[in-house]
């Protein structure tokens, strides 16, 4: 497996993102919503580096369904347990690929009448985008290709890697 983003680079960038969120939401208490399962590692590290008070919740959606690319069909598998009306919401995503999943989740959250919705993504694959979606906090931009580690998986494997890499040593296409 080829290491694309090292553990040290991830740790440093997550800290920078936490400070940026702290600065934007100073004197507020946002709700961070992690998209399961991939964002759990990123969200956990992110909130441990934040200094402002936060609340967290999770939503489970699926679009890959065991494939290495998005099926284009997004299924919501769980709902939120916290009331979002009038709240600042930060949607935390492991990777934004086609934008289809993110667009659908943002639309669903908007119906709950939050004060604001921001998106925080560890990885952004702009080259593969099929839907325009604004991302407020981006960890790393990467080229198209299938990556694993740090919460991202292939058939539920590799989530526990401390780095982000390409399966079978293949680098993502440039």
C-alpha positions in Angstrom: 0.0 0.0 0.0 1.3 3.5 -0.9 1.1 6.2 1.7 -0.5 9.3 0.2 -1.0 11.4 3.4 1.0 10.5 6.5 -0.2 10.3 10.0 1.8 13.4 10.9 0.4 15.5 8.1 -3.2 14.4 9.0 -2.7 15.3 12.7 -1.2 18.7 11.8 -4.0 19.6 9.3 -6.8 18.4 11.6 -5.4 20.7 14.3 -5.4 23.6 11.9 -9.0 22.8 10.9 -10.0 22.7 14.6 -8.5 26.1 15.2 -10.3 27.5 12.2 -13.6 26.2 13.4 -13.0 27.5 16.9 -12.3 31.0 15.4 -15.5 31.0 13.3 -17.8 29.7 16.0 -16.3 31.6 19.0 -19.0 32.2 21.6 -21.3 29.6 19.9 -22.0 25.9 20.4 -22.3 24.2 17.1 -23.6 20.7 16.4 -21.1 18.6 14.6 -22.8 15.9 12.6 -20.6 13.0 11.4 -21.5 11.0 8.4 -21.0 7.4 9.3 -19.0 5.3 9.1 -16.1 7.0 7.4 -16.0 10.2 9.3 -15.9 8.8 12.8 -12.1 8.8 13.1 -11.8 12.3 11.6 -14.6 13.7 13.8 -13.1 12.1 16.9 -9.7 13.7 16.3 -11.2 17.0 15.3 -13.3 17.5 18.4 -10.4 16.6 20.7 -8.5 19.5 19.3 -11.3 22.0 19.4 -11.6 24.4 22.4 -15.2 25.6 21.9 -18.1 23.6 23.4 -19.7 21.3 20.8 -22.5 18.8 20.5 -22.2 15.8 18.2 -24.6 13.5 16.4 -24.3 11.1 13.5 -26.2 10.2 10.4 -25.6 7.0 8.4 -25.8 7.2 4.6 -24.6 4.9 1.8 -23.7 5.5 -1.8 -20.8 3.2 -2.5 -22.4 -0.1 -1.4 -19.2 -2.2 -1.6 -18.0 -0.5 -4.9 -14.9 1.7 -5.4 -17.0 4.5 -6.9 -20.3 6.0 -6.0 -23.4 4.2 -7.2 -25.1 7.6 -7.6 -27.9 6.4 -5.3 -27.8 7.8 -1.8 -29.6 5.9 1.0 -30.2 7.4 4.4 -29.9 4.6 7.0 -30.3 6.6 10.2 -31.7 9.8 11.5 -30.5 12.5 14.0 -31.3 12.5 17.6 -30.7 16.3 18.2 -33.0 19.2 17.4 -31.2 21.5 14.8 -33.7 24.3 14.7 -31.9 27.6 15.2 -28.5 25.9 15.7 -25.2 26.2 13.8 -24.5 22.8 12.1 -21.2 21.6 10.9 -21.5 18.5 8.7 -18.3 16.4 9.0 -17.5 14.2 6.1 -14.5 11.9 5.4 -14.3 12.5 1.7 -16.3 14.5 -0.8 -16.3 12.7 -4.2 -19.2 13.2 -6.6 -21.0 15.6 -4.2 -24.2 13.6 -4.5 -24.2 12.3 -0.9 -23.3 15.6 0.6 -25.9 17.5 -1.4 -28.6 15.2 -0.3 -27.6 15.3 3.4 -27.4 19.1 3.3 -30.9 19.4 1.8 -32.3 17.1 4.5 -30.6 19.0 7.3 -31.8 22.4 5.8 -35.4 21.2 6.3 -34.7 21.1 10.1 -34.3 24.9 10.1 -30.8 25.3 11.4 -29.3 28.8 11.8 -26.4 27.8 9.5 -24.9 24.7 7.8 -21.2 24.4 7.1 -19.3 21.5 5.7 -16.0 20.2 7.0 -14.3 17.5 4.9 -11.0 15.8 5.4 -10.6 15.0 1.7 -11.9 16.7 -1.4 -11.9 15.1 -4.8 -12.8 18.0 -7.0 -12.0 16.2 -10.3 -14.8 13.7 -9.7 -17.5 16.2 -8.7 -21.0 15.8 -10.3 -22.8 18.2 -8.0 -21.5 21.6 -6.9 -21.3 21.6 -3.1 -19.6 24.3 -0.9 -17.0 23.0 1.5 -16.1 25.4 4.3 -13.2 23.5 5.8 -11.1 21.2 3.7 -8.2 19.1 4.9 -6.6 18.0 1.7 -7.5 18.1 -2.0 -6.7 14.8 -3.7 -6.9 13.6 -7.3 -9.5 11.0 -8.4 -8.6 7.5 -7.2 -9.7 5.1 -4.5 -8.1 5.8 -1.1 -8.4 4.1 2.3 -7.3 4.6 5.9 -8.1 7.0 8.7 -11.7 5.9 8.7 -12.1 5.3 4.9 -12.6 1.7 3.9 -12.7 -0.8 1.1 -15.3 -3.4 1.9 -15.0 -2.4 5.6 -11.2 -2.9 5.7 -8.4 -0.5 6.3 -10.4 2.0 8.4 -7.9 1.6 11.3 -4.8 2.8 9.3 -3.3 5.9 10.8 -2.5 7.3 7.3 -4.4 7.6 4.0 -3.2 5.3 1.2 -4.0 3.7 -2.1 -5.0 0.0 -2.0 -2.5 -2.4 -3.6 0.1 0.4 -3.8 -1.8 2.1 -6.6 -1.7 5.9 -6.5 -4.8 7.8 -7.5 -4.9 8.9 -11.1 -3.5 12.4 -11.5 
